[in-house]
Each structure stands twice: as C-alpha cells, then as structure tokens.
Amino acid sequence: MDDSLALALIVGLLQGIFEWLPISSEGQITLYLTVVEGLPVGAATRFSLFLHAGTALSATAYYRREVAEVVRSLPAWRPANAFERTPEVTFLAVATLASGAVGVAVYATVGEAVSALTGGAFVALVGVLLVATGLLQRAAAGAFGTRETLTLADALLVGAMQGLAILPGVSRSGGTTGALLLRGHDGPASFRLSFLLSIPAALGAGALVVLDEGVPALDPATALIALSASAVVGYLTIDALMRIVERVAFWGVCVGLGTLAVIGGAVMLV
C-alpha cells in the first residue's frame, strides 16, 4: 500500500474515533503526525483541523432529525424575543458566531506561535492543554443540573470554549459539554447541544484551512480519502462511543495523557 494512502486511512480512522471522546482529537492526531510520521507542526495541525470536516458529516447524519428540526424552526425566529421563542436555534447561532470569532482570532495569532514550536516544546504544550481540559471536565463531573433555559451567557461561553478548541490539546466536546454542565444543564442535553454545535464549527475549521493554505501534508485525492475515512468511521462509532463517554471518567484519561505528554516533551528537550 502506498505510504500516503496508508497515512490517510490511519488518520481518518483515528479522527473518526477520537472526535467523540473528550480527549482532543486534534491534539492526539497532531501528536501522531509530528512524533510518529515526522510532519512539521504547522502542517500536522492544519491537517488535523481539516479532518474535522469529515466527522462533521458524521454528526450531521447521526443527528439528522435534530438538524431538520432546527431548520424547520428557523422561520419562527425573531430578534426581539429570540431566546424565548426559538431558544435552541438562537443558542446555536450565537455560539457559532462566538466560536468563529474566537477560533479565527486564535488561528491568526496563537496559531503562528504554535506552528513555530518543534519537538519537545510542542509535545509539552499539548500535554499542558490536555491536563487543563481534564481539570475542566473534573470540575463539571459533579455539576449535573436540571436547568432547561438557554441564555445569551450560555451561548457566548460555550462558543468561546469551542473557539479555543482550535488549539491542539483543548478538547472541543470536553470544553463545550463541561461549560454547559457548569451552567446547570443536564448531561444528555449538554452532549446533544455540543455535537449539534460541532457541525458548523468543524465545517468552518476545514474550510478555513483550505482557504488559508490549501490541504496540507497530502495531495488532494489522498486527503479526500482521509476525509471520507473519518466520515465513515465517525458515523459507525459515534453511538457506541457516546455511551462509553457517559460511563467513563475521561477527565482522568485527559490528565493522564497530558501528564505523559508533558514528561515526554521535557525528556525530548533535554
């Protein structure tokens, strides 16, 4: 098998699985591409962001009824009483705008600094962000609530958390779900809103990468194979992995992986 095709299938498989686990799929895939495959940090980070478009298609197919319901409620939207009349549509719209603003700002500023890191420094940075993600999830673990009302503060906070997830090591699903739990929303509603919100964000991240510098690391045809693999694997695994997430304390996994990455990065720097 051609090396580039094997790489495309491997990263597509990893993205299709890791996207549904709150352990930062971008961070894990970027580490794999830099440490194992030897890709430059910048190219690896952009390629991992590009792959999110594949799992966005998976989430769209899996939540197709919810997406259709959101679309049907659009004509009822009115700015005067948006959160009272159509709370979910308004939440998703405001959070998407907030995540886009924060994500583009982080990509344009911090992204250059991250891309400039090499070897152990990058691995250690991903580790630190994974530990921070795990600690946020730990704080939210006991915060299951019963609040059903969505507010502007919810949308802005969750959108900002999603925008920060453009950094490798910050889990998008862990950050957004954790923020909703800390705001008093229950677990099922938080997961559902988090993954509905992921669809426009992931498609936007993929488009941002393509428009900025084109598809990195692989030729367009092979990159399409990686994208397709992530979409297919993501759709086949989402249901089972979501059930696992509800039962396993992944904050400990994040902290453990992050600690190992920090230690590994420090060793590489010595």
PAZAPA-4460 file (N, C-alpha, C; in steps of 0.05 Angstrom, whole numbers, plus 32768, in hexadecimal, padded with zeros to 4 digits):
% residues 270
    n_x    n_y    n_z   ca_x   ca_y   ca_z    c_x    c_y    c_z   seq   type   mol
   8011   7FE8   8000   8000   8000   8000   8012   8019   8000     1      M     A
   800B   802C   7FEF   8019   8045   7FEF   801A   8052   800A     2      D     A
   8031   805E   8011   8035   806A   802C   8020   8080   8031     3      D     A
   801C   8091   801D   8009   80A7   8022   7FEC   809D   8025     4      S     A
   7FE5   8087   8017   7FCA   807C   801A   7FC7   806F   8035     5      L     A
   7FDC   8061   803F   7FDB   8056   805A   7FD8   806B   806F     6      A     A
   7FE7   8081   806B   7FE5   8097   807E   7FC9   80A3   807F     7      L     A
   7FBD   80A6   8067   7FA2   80B1   8065   7F8E   809F   8073     8      A     A
   7F90   8085   8070   7F7E   8073   807D   7F82   8072   809B     9      L     A
   7F9B   8074   80A4   7FA0   8073   80C1   7F95   808C   80CF    10      I     A
   7F9B   80A4   80C4   7F91   80BC   80D1   7F73   80BF   80CE    11      V     A
   7F67   80B5   80B8   7F4A   80B5   80B5   7F3D   80A4   80CA    12      G     A
   7F49   808C   80CF   7F3F   807A   80E4   7F41   8087   8100    13      L     A
   7F58   8093   8105   7F5C   80A0   8120   7F49   80B7   8124    14      L     A
   7F45   80C7   810F   7F32   80DE   8112   7F16   80D4   8116    15      Q     A
   7F0E   80BF   8108   7EF3   80B4   810A   7EED   80A9   8126    16      G     A
   7F02   80A1   8134   7EFE   8097   8150   7F02   80AD   8165    17      I     A
   7F18   80BC   8162   7F1F   80CF   8177   7F0C   80E7   8179    18      F     A
   7EFF   80ED   8163   7EED   8105   8163   7ED8   8102   8178    19      E     A
   7ECE   80EA   817E   7EB8   80E7   8190   7EC2   80E3   81AD    20      W     A
   7EDC   80E3   81B2   7EE7   80E0   81CC   7EF2   80FB   81D5    21      L     A
   7EED   8103   81EE   7EF7   811E   81F7   7F14   811E   81FE    22      P     A
   7F25   8116   81EA   7F42   8116   81EF   7F51   8125   81D9    23      I     A
   7F43   8137   81CB   7F4F   8148   81B6   7F59   8137   819F    24      S     A
   7F47   8132   818C   7F50   8123   8174   7F65   8131   8165    25      S     A
   7F63   814C   8164   7F78   815C   8156   7F93   8158   8164    26      E     A
   7F93   8159   817E   7FAC   8155   818D   7FB8   813A   8188    27      G     A
   7FA8   8125   818A   7FB2   810A   8187   7FBD   8105   816A    28      Q     A
   7FAE   810E   8156   7FB6   810A   813A   7FCF   811A   8134    29      I     A
   7FD0   8133   813E   7FE7   8144   8139   8000   8138   8145    30      T     A
   7FFD   812D   815E   8014   811F   816A   801D   8107   8159    31      L     A
   8009   80F8   814F   8010   80E0   813F   801F   80E9   8125    32      Y     A
   8015   80FE   8118   8021   8107   80FF   803D   8112   8103    33      L     A
   8041   8120   811A   805B   812C   811F   806F   8118   812A    34      T     A
   8067   8109   813E   807A   80F7   814C   807F   80DD   813B    35      V     A
   806A   80D1   8130   806C   80B8   8122   8073   80BC   8105    36      V     A
   8065   80CE   80F8   8068   80D1   80DB   807D   80E7   80D4    37      E     A
   8085   80F7   80E7   809A   810B   80E3   8091   8123   80D3    38      G     A
   8077   8129   80D2   806E   8141   80C4   8074   815A   80D4    39      L     A
   8078   8171   80C7   807B   818A   80D6   8062   8191   80E6    40      P     A
   8065   819F   80FC   804F   81A5   810E   8039   81B3   80FF    41      V     A
   8040   81C8   80F0   802B   81D7   80E2   801A   81C7   80CF    42      G     A
   8027   81B6   80BF   8019   81A5   80AC   8008   8190   80BA    43      A     A
   8013   8185   80D0   8004   8171   80DF   7FEB   817D   80EC    44      A     A
   7FEE   8195   80F7   7FD7   81A2   8104   7FC1   81A9   80F0    45      T     A
   7FC9   81B4   80D9   7FB6   81BB   80C4   7FA7   81A2   80B9    46      R     A
   7FB6   818D   80B6   7FAA   8174   80AB   7F96   8169   80BF    47      F     A
   7F9C   8169   80D9   7F8A   815F   80ED   7F71   8170   80EE    48      S     A
   7F73   818B   80EA   7F5C   819C   80E9   7F4B   8195   80D0    49      L     A
   7F58   8191   80BA   7F4A   818A   80A1   7F39   8171   80A4    50      F     A
   7F43   815D   80B3   7F35   8144   80B6   7F1B   8147   80C5    51      L     A
   7F18   815D   80D5   7EFF   8161   80E3   7EE7   8163   80D1    52      H     A
   7EEC   816C   80B8   7ED5   816E   80A5   7EC9   8153   80A0    53      A     A
   7ED9   813E   80A1   7ECE   8123   809D   7EBB   811A   80B3    54      G     A
   7EC3   811F   80CC   7EB2   8117   80E3   7E9B   812B   80E6    55      T     A
   7E9D   8142   80DA   7E85   8154   80D9   7E6F   8147   80C8    56      A     A
   7E77   813A   80B3   7E63   812C   80A2   7E57   8114   80B2    57      L     A
   7E68   8107   80C2   7E5E   80F1   80D3   7E49   80FB   80E6    58      S     A
   7E4F   8111   80F4   7E3D   811D   8107   7E23   8126   80FA    59      A     A
   7E25   8131   80E2   7E0D   813A   80D4   7DFB   8122   80CE    60      T     A
   7E07   810C   80C5   7DF7   80F4   80BE   7DEB   80E8   80D8    61      A     A
   7DFB   80E7   80EE   7DF1   80DB   8106   7DDB   80EC   8113    62      Y     A
   7DDE   8106   8113   7DCA   8118   811E   7DB8   8124   8109    63      Y     A
   7DB3   8115   80F4   7DA3   8120   80DD   7D87   812A   80E6    64      R     A
   7D7A   811B   80F8   7D60   8124   8101   7D61   813E   8110    65      R     A
   7D75   8141   8121   7D79   8159   8131   7D80   8171   811E    66      E     A
   7D91   816B   810A   7D99   8180   80F7   7D80   8189   80E8    67      V     A
   7D70   8176   80DF   7D57   817D   80D0   7D44   818D   80E1    68      A     A
   7D43   8187   80FB   7D31   8196   810E   7D3B   81B2   8111    69      E     A
   7D55   81B6   8113   7D61   81D1   8115   7D5A   81E1   80FC    70      V     A
   7D5D   81D4   80E4   7D58   81E2   80CB   7D3A   81EA   80C9    71      V     A
   7D29   81D8   80D2   7D0C   81DE   80D1   7D04   81F5   80E3    72      R     A
   7D13   81F9   80F8   7D0C   820E   810B   7D17   8229   8103    73      S     A
   7D27   822A   80EE   7D34   8244   80E6   7D1F   825A   80DF    74      L     A
   7D09   8253   80D0   7CF6   8268   80CA   7CE9   8276   80E2    75      P     A
   7CE9   8268   80F9   7CDC   8273   8111   7CEF   8286   8120    76      A     A
   7D08   8288   8118   7D1C   8298   8126   7D15   82B6   8124    77      W     A
   7D16   82C3   813B   7D12   82E0   813C   7D27   82EC   814F    78      R     A
   7D35   8301   8147   7D4A   830C   8158   7D40   8317   8173    79      P     A
   7D28   8321   8174   7D1E   832E   818C   7D1C   831A   81A4    80      A     A
   7D14   8302   819F   7D11   82EE   81B5   7D1E   82D3   81AD    81      N     A
   7D36   82D5   81A2   7D42   82BE   8195   7D46   82A6   81A9    82      A     A
   7D50   82AB   81C1   7D55   8295   81D3   7D3C   828B   81E0    83      F     A
   7D26   829A   81DF   7D0D   8290   81EA   7CFD   8281   81D4    84      E     A
   7CFE   828B   81BC   7CED   827F   81A6   7CFB   8267   819A    85      R     A
   7D14   826A   8193   7D24   8254   8186   7D3F   8251   8194    86      T     A
   7D3F   8247   81AD   7D58   8247   81BC   7D6E   8237   81B0    87      P     A
   7D68   821F   81A5   7D7E   820E   819C   7D8A   8219   8183    88      E     A
   7D7A   8223   8170   7D85   822F   8158   7D96   8248   815F    89      V     A
   7D8C   8258   8171   7D9B   8270   8179   7DB5   8269   8187    90      T     A
   7DB4   8255   8198   7DCC   824C   81A6   7DE1   8243   8192    91      F     A
   7DD9   8232   817F   7DEB   8227   816B   7DF7   823D   8159    92      L     A
   7DE6   8250   8152   7DEF   8266   8141   7E04   8278   814F    93      A     A
   7DFD   8280   8168   7E0E   8292   8177   7E28   8284   817E    94      V     A
   7E26   826B   8187   7E3E   825C   818E   7E50   8257   8176    95      A     A
   7E44   8252   815F   7E54   824E   8146   7E63   8267   813F    96      T     A
   7E55   827E   8141   7E62   8298   813B   7E79   829D   814F    97      L     A
   7E74   8298   8168   7E89   829C   817D   7EA0   8289   8178    98      A     A
   7E9B   8270   8172   7EB1   825D   816E   7EC1   8265   8155    99      S     A
   7EB3   826F   8140   7EC1   8277   8128   7ED3   828F   812D   100      G     A
   7EC9   82A2   813C   7ED9   82BA   8143   7EF2   82B2   8153   101      A     A
   7EEE   82A2   8168   7F04   829A   8179   7F17   8288   816A   102      V     A
   7F0C   8275   815A   7F1D   8262   814C   7F2E   826F   8137   103      G     A
   7F23   8282   8128   7F33   8290   8113   7F48   82A1   8120   104      V     A
   7F41   82AE   8137   7F55   82BE   8145   7F6C   82AD   814F   105      A     A
   7F65   8296   815B   7F7A   8284   8165   7F8B   8279   814E   106      V     A
   7F7E   8271   8138   7F8C   8266   8121   7FA0   827B   8116   107      Y     A
   7F97   8294   8115   7FA7   82A9   8109   7FBE   82B3   811B   108      A     A
   7FBB   82AF   8135   7FD0   82B9   8147   7FE0   82A3   8154   109      T     A
   7FD3   8294   8165   7FE1   827E   8173   7FEA   8268   8160   110      V     A
   7FDB   8264   814A   7FE1   824F   8137   7FFD   8251   812D   111      G     A
   8007   8269   8127   8022   826D   811D   8036   8264   8132   112      E     A
   8031   826C   814B   8044   8265   8160   8045   8247   8165   113      A     A
   802E   823A   8164   802D   821D   8167   803C   820F   8150   114      V     A
   8037   8219   8138   8045   820C   8121   8063   820F   8122   115      S     A
   806C   8224   8130   8089   8229   8132   8096   8216   8146   116      A     A
   8086   8209   8157   8092   81F7   816B   809B   81DD   815D   117      L     A
   80AF   81D0   8168   80B8   81B7   815D   80BD   81A3   8173   118      T     A
   80BB   818A   816C   80C3   8174   817E   80B6   8175   8199   119      G     A
   80C7   8174   81AE   80BE   8172   81C9   80AD   8189   81D2   120      G     A
   80B3   81A2   81C8   80A3   81B9   81D1   8086   81B6   81C9   121      A     A
   8082   81AD   81B0   8066   81A9   81A7   8058   8193   81B6   122      F     A
   8066   817C   81B9   805A   8166   81C8   8053   816E   81E4   123      V     A
   8064   817D   81F1   805E   8187   820D   8046   819A   820D   124      A     A
   8044   81AB   81F9   802D   81BE   81F8   8013   81AF   81F5   125      L     A
   8013   819B   81E3   7FFA   818B   81E0   7FF4   817D   81FB   126      V     A
   8008   8174   8209   8004   8167   8223   7FF7   817A   8237   127      G     A
   8002   8192   8238   7FF7   81A6   824B   7FD9   81AC   8245   128      V     A
   7FD3   81AF   822B   7FB7   81B5   8223   7FA5   819D   8229   129      L     A
   7FAF   8185   8226   7F9F   816D   822C   7F99   816C   824A   130      L     A
   7FAD   8172   825A   7FA9   8172   8277   7F94   8187   827F   131      V     A
   7F96   819F   8273   7F82   81B4   8278   7F66   81AB   8270   132      A     A
   7F64   819D   8259   7F4A   8193   8250   7F3F   817E   8264   133      T     A
   7F51   816C   826E   7F48   8158   8281   7F3F   8165   829B   134      G     A
   7F4C   8179   82A4   7F44   8186   82BD   7F29   8194   82BA   135      L     A
   7F24   81A0   82A3   7F0A   81AC   829E   7EF4   8196   829F   136      L     A
   7EF9   8180   8292   7EE6   816A   8293   7EE2   815F   82AF   137      Q     A
   7EF7   815F   82BF   7EF4   8156   82DA   7EE3   8169   82EA   138      R     A
   7EE6   8182   82E6   7ED5   8196   82F4   7EB8   8193   82EC   139      A     A
   7EB3   818C   82D3   7E98   8189   82C9   7E8B   816E   82CF   140      A     A
   7E9C   815B   82D8   7E92   813F   82DB   7E7B   813D   82EF   141      A     A
   7E7C   814D   8304   7E66   814B   8318   7E52   8161   8316   142      G     A
   7E51   816E   82FE   7E40   8186   82FB   7E27   8182   82EB   143      A     A
   7E1E   8168   82E9   7E06   8163   82DA   7DEE   8172   82E6   144      F     A
   7DE0   8181   82D6   7DCA   8191   82DF   7DB0   818B   82D0   145      G     A
   7D9D   819C   82D4   7D83   8198   82C8   7D79   81B1   82B9   146      T     A
   7D8B   81C5   82B6   7D83   81DD   82A9   7D7E   81D9   828C   147      R     A
   7D68   81E2   8281   7D61   81DE   8265   7D62   81F7   8255   148      E     A
   7D62   820E   8262   7D62   8228   8253   7D7E   822E   8249   149      T     A
   7D80   8234   822F   7D99   823D   8223   7D9A   825B   8223   150      L     A
   7DB2   8266   8228   7DB5   8283   822A   7DCB   828C   8218   151      T     A
   7DCD   82A7   8215   7DE3   82B3   8206   7DFE   82AC   8212   152      L     A
   7DFF   82AC   822D   7E18   82A6   823B   7E21   8289   8235   153      A     A
   7E0E   8276   8234   7E14   825B   822C   7E21   825A   8210   154      D     A
   7E14   8267   81FE   7E1D   8267   81E2   7E39   8273   81DF   155      A     A
   7E3E   8289   81EC   7E58   8296   81E9   7E6E   8286   81F6   156      L     A
   7E69   827B   820E   7E7D   826B   821C   7E83   8251   820C   157      L     A
   7E6F   8243   8204   7E73   822A   81F5   7E81   8230   81DA   158      V     A
   7E78   8245   81CD   7E85   824C   81B3   7EA2   8253   81B7   159      G     A
   7EA9   8261   81CC   7EC5   8268   81D1   7ED5   824F   81D7   160      A     A
   7ECA   823C   81E6   7ED8   8223   81EC   7EDD   8213   81D2   161      M     A
   7EC9   8213   81C0   7ECD   8205   81A7   7EE2   8212   8196   162      Q     A
   7EE3   822D   8196   7EF7   823B   8187   7F13   8235   8190   163      G     A
   7F16   8232   81AB   7F31   822C   81B6   7F3A   8210   81AE   164      L     A
   7F27   81FE   81A7   7F2E   81E3   81A0   7F3D   81E1   8186   165      A     A
   7F42   81F7   8178   7F53   81F7   8161   7F6F   81F1   8168   166      I     A
   7F76   81F4   8182   7F90   81EE   818C   7F93   81D0   8191   167      L     A
   7FA8   81C3   8187   7FAB   81A6   818C   7FAF   81A0   81A9   168      P     A
   7F9E   818F   81B4   7F9F   8189   81D1   7F86   8192   81E0   169      G     A
   7F78   81A5   81D5   7F5F   81AF   81E1   7F48   819F   81D4   170      V     A
   7F3A   818F   81E4   7F24   817E   81D9   7F0B   818F   81D4   171      S     A
   7F02   818F   81BB   7EEA   819E   81B5   7ED2   8193   81C4   172      R     A
   7ECD   8179   81C2   7EB6   816D   81CF   7EB8   816F   81EE   173      S     A
   7ED0   816B   81F9   7ED4   816D   8215   7ED0   8189   821F   174      G     A
   7EDA   819D   8210   7ED7   81B9   8219   7EBA   81C3   8217   175      G     A
   7EAD   81BD   8201   7E91   81C8   81FD   7E7E   81B9   8210   176      T     A
   7E80   819F   8212   7E6F   8190   8224   7E74   8198   8241   177      T     A
   7E8D   819B   8248   7E94   81A3   8263   7E88   81BE   826A   178      G     A
   7E8A   81D1   8257   7E7F   81EC   825C   7E60   81EA   8260   179      A     A
   7E52   81DA   8250   7E35   81D8   8253   7E2E   81CB   826E   180      L     A
   7E3D   81B6   8276   7E38   81A9   8290   7E3D   81BD   82A7   181      L     A
   7E52   81CD   82A5   7E57   81E0   82BA   7E42   81F6   82BB   182      L     A
   7E35   81FB   82A4   7E1F   820E   82A4   7E04   8202   82AD   183      R     A
   7E04   81E9   82B5   7DEC   81DD   82C0   7DDB   81CC   82AE   184      G     A
   7DE5   81C7   8296   7DD5   81B6   8283   7DDC   8199   8288   185      H     A
   7DC9   8187   8282   7DCE   816B   8287   7DDF   815E   8272   186      D     A
   7DE8   8146   8277   7DFB   8138   8266   7DF2   8133   824A   187      G     A
   7DDB   8126   8245   7DD2   8120   822A   7DCE   8139   8219   188      P     A
   7DC2   814E   8225   7DBE   8167   8216   7DD9   8174   820F   189      A     A
   7DEC   8173   8222   7E06   817F   821D   7E15   8171   8206   190      S     A
   7E14   8156   8206   7E22   8147   81F0   7E14   814D   81D6   191      F     A
   7DFA   814D   81D6   7DEB   8152   81BD   7DF1   816E   81B1   192      R     A
   7DF0   8182   81C2   7DF6   819E   81B9   7E13   81A0   81B0   193      L     A
   7E25   8193   81BE   7E42   8194   81B7   7E47   8189   819B   194      S     A
   7E3A   8173   8195   7E40   8167   817B   7E30   8174   8164   195      F     A
   7E19   817F   816A   7E0B   818F   8156   7E1C   81A8   814F   196      L     A
   7E28   81B4   8164   7E39   81CB   8160   7E52   81C4   8151   197      L     A
   7E5B   81AC   8153   7E74   81A4   8146   7E72   81A4   8128   198      S     A
   7E5A   81A1   811D   7E57   819D   8100   7E60   81B6   80F1   199      I     A
   7E55   81CE   80F6   7E5F   81E6   80E8   7E7B   81ED   80EF   200      P     A
   7E84   81E8   8108   7E9F   81EF   8110   7EB3   81DD   8101   201      A     A
   7EAE   81C3   8100   7EC1   81B1   80F3   7EC2   81B7   80D5   202      A     A
   7EAB   81BC   80C8   7EAC   81C2   80AC   7EBB   81DC   80A7   203      L     A
   7EB7   81F0   80B9   7EC5   8209   80B7   7EE3   8206   80BB   204      G     A
   7EEB   81F5   80CE   7F08   81F1   80D2   7F15   81E4   80B9   205      A     A
   7F07   81D1   80AE   7F12   81C5   8095   7F14   81D8   807E   206      G     A
   7EFF   81E9   807C   7EFF   81FD   8066   7F15   8212   806B   207      A     A
   7F19   821A   8085   7F2E   822E   808B   7F4A   8224   8083   208      L     A
   7F4F   820A   8089   7F69   81FF   8081   7F6D   81FF   8063   209      V     A
   7F58   81F6   8055   7F5A   81F4   8037   7F5E   8210   802B   210      V     A
   7F4E   8223   8035   7F50   823E   802A   7F6A   824C   8031   211      L     A
   7F75   8245   8048   7F8E   8252   8051   7FA6   8249   8042   212      D     A
   7FAB   822E   8043   7FC3   8224   8037   7FBF   820A   8026   213      E     A
   7FA6   8203   8022   7FA1   81EA   8013   7FA3   81D2   8026   214      G     A
   7F9C   81BB   801B   7F9E   81A2   802B   7FBB   819B   8030   215      V     A
   7FC4   819A   8049   7FE0   8195   804F   7FE6   8177   804F   216      P     A
   8000   8171   804D   800B   8156   8052   8006   8142   803B   217      A     A
   7FEE   8142   8030   7FE8   812E   801B   7FDD   813B   8002   218      L     A
   7FDF   812D   7FEB   7FD3   8137   7FD3   7FB5   8137   7FD6   219      D     A
   7FA6   8147   7FC6   7F89   8149   7FCA   7F7A   812F   7FC9   220      P     A
   7F82   811D   7FB7   7F74   8103   7FB4   7F77   80F3   7FCD   221      A     A
   7F8F   80F1   7FD8   7F94   80E2   7FF0   7F87   80EF   8008   222      T     A
   7F88   8109   8009   7F7A   8118   801F   7F5C   8112   801F   223      A     A
   7F50   810F   8007   7F34   8109   8005   7F2F   80ED   8010   224      L     A
   7F41   80DA   800C   7F3E   80C0   8018   7F3F   80C1   8036   225      I     A
   7F51   80D1   8041   7F53   80D4   805E   7F39   80E0   8069   226      A     A
   7F2E   80F4   805A   7F15   8101   8063   7EFE   80ED   8062   227      L     A
   7EFD   80DD   804D   7EE8   80C9   804A   7EEA   80B4   8060   228      S     A
   7F02   80AB   8066   7F06   8097   807B   7EFD   80A2   8096   229      A     A
   7F03   80BB   809C   7EFB   80C6   80B5   7EDC   80C8   80B7   230      S     A
   7ECF   80CF   80A0   7EB2   80D1   80A0   7EA5   80B6   80A4   231      A     A
   7EAF   80A1   8096   7EA3   8086   8098   7EA7   807B   80B4   232      V     A
   7EC0   807B   80BD   7EC7   8070   80D7   7EB8   8080   80ED   233      V     A
   7EB7   809A   80EA   7EA9   80AA   80FE   7E8C   80A3   8101   234      G     A
   7E7E   809E   80EA   7E62   8097   80EB   7E5E   807C   80F7   235      Y     A
   7E70   8069   80F1   7E6D   804E   80FB   7E73   804C   8119   236      L     A
   7E83   805E   8124   7E8C   805C   8140   7E7E   806F   8153   237      T     A
   7E70   8084   8149   7E67   8099   815B   7E54   808E   8170   238      I     A
   7E42   807C   8169   7E2E   8073   817D   7E3B   8064   8194   239      D     A
   7E4C   8051   818D   7E5A   8041   81A2   7E6C   8052   81B3   240      A     A
   7E7B   8065   81A7   7E8E   8075   81B6   7E80   8089   81C8   241      L     A
   7E69   8093   81BF   7E5A   80A6   81D0   7E50   8098   81E9   242      M     A
   7E48   807E   81E6   7E40   806F   81FE   7E57   806B   8211   243      R     A
   7E6F   8066   8206   7E87   8063   8216   7E8D   807D   8225   244      I     A
   7E8C   8093   8217   7E92   80AD   8224   7E80   80B3   823C   245      V     A
   7E66   80AA   823A   7E54   80AE   8250   7E5B   809E   8269   246      E     A
   7E6B   8089   8265   7E71   8077   827C   7E8E   8078   8286   247      R     A
   7EA0   8084   8276   7EBC   8084   827D   7EC5   80A0   8285   248      V     A
   7ED5   80A2   8299   7EE0   80BD   82A2   7EF7   80C4   8290   249      A     A
   7EF1   80D1   827A   7F07   80D7   8267   7F18   80EE   8270   250      F     A
   7F10   80FC   8285   7F21   8111   828F   7F3C   8105   8298   251      W     A
   7F3A   80ED   82A4   7F53   80E0   82AD   7F64   80D7   8295   252      G     A
   7F57   80CF   827F   7F66   80C8   8267   7F75   80E0   825C   253      V     A
   7F67   80F7   825B   7F73   8110   8252   7F8B   8118   8263   254      C     A
   7F88   8117   827D   7F9D   811F   828F   7FB5   810B   828C   255      V     A
   7FAF   80F1   828A   7FC4   80DD   8287   7FD3   80E0   826D   256      G     A
   7FC5   80E3   8257   7FD2   80E7   823D   7FE2   8101   823D   257      L     A
   7FD6   8116   8248   7FE3   8130   8249   7FFD   812F   8259   258      G     A
   7FFC   8121   8270   8014   811F   8281   802A   8110   8273   259      T     A
   8022   80FA   8265   8036   80EB   8256   8042   80FC   8240   260      L     A
   8032   810D   8233   803C   811E   821D   804F   8133   8228   261      A     A
   8048   813E   823F   8059   8152   824C   8074   8146   8253   262      V     A
   8074   812E   825F   808C   8120   8266   809C   8119   824D   263      I     A
   808E   810E   8239   809C   8107   8220   80A8   811F   8212   264      G     A
   8099   8136   8212   80A4   814E   8206   80BC   8158   8215   265      G     A
   80BC   8157   822F   80D3   815F   823F   80EB   814E   8239   266      A     A
   80E7   8134   8237   80FD   8122   8230   8109   8128   8215   267      V     A
   80F7   812E   8202   8101   8135   81E7   8111   814F   81E6   268      M     A
   810A   8161   81F9   8118   817B   81FA   8134   8179   8207   269      L     A
   8138   8164   8218   8151   8161   8226   8167   8159   8213   270      V     A
***
